[in-house]
Amino acid sequence: MLATGGGRITDAKDALHVAEVALFRHDLRPIVQENQTTTLRLLTERRDDLVHERTRVLNRLHAVLRDLLPGGAPTGHSSSSKTSRPAP
């Protein structure tokens, strides 16, 4: 179970058991530090996922507003990162 990543560490006893298993098991993969390229790729993929999710949510909101408001939804909104806020 530990070799497949199926368990979660919840307290100090669990951490001790994991350390004991890791000490005596020789078939576990060694931990290696990721290089900067891998880290940047992961961050870029996460940013892309967030941008796509934001666009999806705004499109969904637009569709709901179009159905609820007489005359349709306002057309001045977009999924760009620049948002204008009304003055208080």
C-alpha positions in Angstrom: 0.0 0.0 0.0 2.8 2.4 0.8 4.6 1.7 -2.5 1.5 2.6 -4.5 0.8 5.8 -2.6 -2.6 4.6 -1.3 -2.1 5.7 2.3 -2.0 9.1 4.0 0.2 10.1 7.0 -2.0 11.5 9.7 0.2 11.6 12.8 3.7 10.9 14.2 3.1 7.2 14.5 2.2 6.9 10.9 5.3 8.8 9.9 7.4 6.5 12.0 5.9 3.4 10.3 6.5 4.9 6.9 10.1 5.6 7.8 10.6 2.0 9.1 9.2 0.6 5.9 11.3 2.8 3.7 14.4 1.8 5.6 14.0 -1.9 4.9 12.3 -1.9 1.5 14.7 -1.8 -1.4 12.1 -1.8 -4.2 10.9 1.7 -3.6 11.7 4.4 -6.1 14.4 6.9 -4.9 13.3 10.5 -4.5 15.0 12.9 -6.8 14.8 16.7 -7.0 12.9 18.0 -10.0 14.7 20.4 -12.3 13.5 23.9 -13.0 12.1 23.0 -16.4 9.7 20.4 -14.8 8.6 22.9 -12.2 7.9 25.6 -14.7 6.0 23.2 -16.9 3.8 22.2 -14.0 3.2 25.8 -13.1 2.3 26.7 -16.7 -0.1 23.7 -16.9 -1.8 24.8 -13.7 -2.1 28.4 -14.9 -3.6 27.1 -18.2 -6.1 25.0 -16.3 -7.1 28.0 -14.2 -7.6 30.2 -17.2 -9.7 27.6 -19.0 -11.8 27.1 -15.8 -12.4 30.8 -15.4 -13.4 31.1 -19.1 -15.8 28.1 -18.7 -17.4 29.7 -15.6 -17.8 33.1 -17.3 -19.4 31.4 -20.3 -21.8 29.5 -18.1 -22.7 32.7 -16.2 -23.3 34.5 -19.5 -25.6 31.7 -20.6 -27.6 31.8 -17.3 -27.9 35.6 -17.4 -29.0 35.4 -21.1 -31.8 33.1 -20.0 -32.8 35.1 -16.9 -32.6 38.7 -18.0 -35.1 40.3 -20.5 -33.2 41.3 -23.6 -30.3 39.0 -22.8 -27.1 39.4 -20.9 -24.8 42.4 -21.0 -22.2 42.1 -23.8 -19.5 44.2 -22.1 -18.1 41.4 -20.0 -15.2 39.2 -21.1 -13.0 36.4 -19.7 -9.9 38.6 -19.9 -7.9 39.0 -16.7 -8.5 42.8 -16.6 -11.6 43.6 -14.7 -13.1 47.0 -14.2 -14.8 47.7 -10.9 -17.4 50.4 -10.4 -16.6 53.3 -8.2 -18.0 53.1 -4.7 
